[in-house]
Amino acid sequence: MDRTTRVAVDVGGTFTDVVKLIPATGEFRFEKVPTTPDAPSAGVLHAFERAEADMAEVAMFNHGTTLGLNSLLTRSGARTAIIATRGFRDVFLLGRTDRRVMYDITYRKPPALLERHDTFEVTERAYFDGTVATPLDEPDARRVAAEIGRRGFESVAIAFLHSYANPRHELRMREILLAHCPGIEVTVSHELSREYREYERTSTAVLDAYIKPIVRRYLQRLDDSLTDRGFAGRFLVSRSGGGAMTAAAAREQPVNLILSGPAGGVVGAAGFSRLIGRPNLITIDMGGTSLDASLVLDSQPVLYQGAEFEGLPINTPSLYIHTIGSGGGSLVHVDDGGALQVGPRSAGAVPGPVAYRRGGTQPTFTDAAVTVGYLGADTPLGGTLALDAAGARGALEPIARTLGLDVDELARGVLRIANTKIVGAVRAITVELGHDPKDFALLSFGGAGGLVAVDVARELGIPEVVVPPGQGAFSALGMLMADVQHDVARTSVQALSELDERTVDDAYTTMEREAAASLAAEGFAADRRIFERSVDVRYTGQEHSVNVGYPTDADDPFAVVEKEFAALHERQYGHVMDEPIEITTLRVRATGIVDKPALPELPERTGAAPTAGGSRAVRGPDGAVTDYALWAREDLLAGDVIPGPAVVSEHTATTVLHEGDRLRVGRYGELVITLASEGEELR
């Protein structure tokens, strides 16, 4: 059997997206199926069937899932205990004791994942340099293990003080725990993070332990189902840091999957930016439940060390992604103050928007888009889902009466509110960080991204919108571009001027050897491995660090690090200081290179120019009703030009452009929309 086909499946809150690639022919197939929240693996298998992917021919399967994130959001994870160093039982629950939301008197801290009676302490202690201050009290450890077993905990996070420098006590505690509680899930903090900051490392371990039983069962069940159907290829899972990890590794460290949902799209955007020659992109990924905004700078996604979930730190590398509750399924409602709101709650996959005819009764963004004419009953979504325009309109009527509006005005208002929220999300990752949106192109994808992209770009002064091929399933496509990654770090707080080059090289070599063993076990030959060294640097006494690439071939690597640190510090914080410099953490990113898909080039048109397939009455941003030309994206070829106003429909999504806008089809099938100049803007 010739195993060459590659498949990626991205499970979202409303839809599950699938892309199938046959490398021999360059053929791509994009499909969408409803997400199945009660049986997530069933939705994945359904996606394989919709894409007509023969399991026996699939060489690689890339998967993105929100299962871990959803478990945290709904507080449906495992019953979890913490074992800490005696005297440090409350590290996790106390946190940083700060208040992020300063002026909202209605703010309430999200409910905790566990209570204080779920935390335990054991007598042991290590110093910051790894020397043992107090040996592990094994009778005390066995007492705690017995109590955890008696109380029926499903999962345990072990986080001892300074275990990043000396993990022996954590490892022995795990042995004792498993001896007393066979089958219990155990997370030890140093295996996730070999860095200082006790709270961050503990939080990471707790989040991992909380979702581990659920994610492990899901991935194992899915792996078994795939195998039973003939799959024998490589099974990779998208991770928060933008790369991928094997399913086996993901089962052991699921915390790396918490923010993986939107990562595939950003990775795909970075690769696509190189193809189309636009190195700086703002990306918006609008699906059925949420919208994710991110940046691509110099054709690289923005990566930072440490993410958060509801204020809880996750001490692993993550892509910089700003998420808001604004998707196609966002519910339209009137708040307690009588104001119209859109989201953050969503109709989800079940029952979905009213227009889907699946039992939904509450109006959504999609119902408003149908009512204004962006979406029409004449173009089934995904080729099979016929929209109920009358039902969508009827669902909006009660709210319209409450607000004293007609339905068309209300629908237009819903779109305007959603656009304003999206503009705010984009400003958060650009203007608030010192970037001018006008210096970027807007790359829009996701099932609903094309409905809002032009309006959002116009509001922000972005001159150009790019819609990639297969926009509705682009995150799944991006997963096919993700390499396998391992991030290894070691805390080492030392003055830069006192560093010994040989000692630093030895530390890096040890980390690279560890990462190389992991990549070798995953099937990556030596010529398919890349190691990147970096170091966290700060002014002495400063709280936070700047990550700087470590030059391996420089005569004086520390001088290069110092110079680069000054440039990066000024870029990020706006100033430099004449103060001593110290390093805090050495890092290695190990990458296992996978073959990237080659996007096929679209042929150019040689005959007559294309013609529209009809028109539809659309209530545009100015409130006026205008005939918008209807185009099928599948009929367009490279070099085709379409003037606005127009609606471009495709198998998995729809794109809207207005009067004065101009669309040109690029060589890879991308839709490049140049917005109307200031004099031509809609009034």
Disulfide bonds with the S-S distance in Angstrom:
none
